[in-house]
Amino acid sequence: MFKFKDWFHHHHHDNVRKGELTPYHYTNPYLIGILLGIVLLATFVIMGRGLGASSPLSTVVAVTVNAVSPETTQNNSFFLGYLGDGETNPFKNWLVFQVLGVIVGGFISGAIAGRARFIVSKGPRISNNKRFLFAFIGGTLMGFGAKMARGCTSGQGLTGGALLSLGGWVFMIATFAGAYAFAYFVRRQWT
């Protein structure tokens, strides 16, 4: 029989080792997709624009560089774009609070589900150091890609997709196609 809590968590299996994370420790991805759509709609209604996660980091970097070397930011159109009308406080960008909220909310969610602990998610054939190296390289490439695409997966994909932006849809299709194509080459690191 279907129970409402099944929407929130996958079924728990008794034959798992103590401390092992299972699908039960994670929320149902379909429910999360629906909730994310509602949050995105709410940001349009309340703030007048969608979600994004790359611009807050750029704002913090621009403000930091401006504090150390104002002449550098005044001669750089990239930094000037994030300093707005001479703003030198990153907390005047509401998306900075959004990213802080994602961090705090993720921790609370993990604590409630019993998975708030330090672990390294990896396959059996890769060392922790190699996993950290690959994660750093992948994160760096994603960061450069987000700036080149003028938006991260949140800004370009979710917000752009919701606005039926051609660039947003092409970006998301390319992201998934690239991820599936590259997964073939690193599959042995995970299985």
PyMOL commands that set and color helices and strands:
alter all, ss='L'
color gray80, all
select helices_A, chain A and resi 5-8+23-25+29-47+54-68+70-74+77-83+90-92+94-113+128-148+153-162+166-189
alter helices_A, ss='H'
color red, helices_A
deselect
rebuild
show_as cartoon
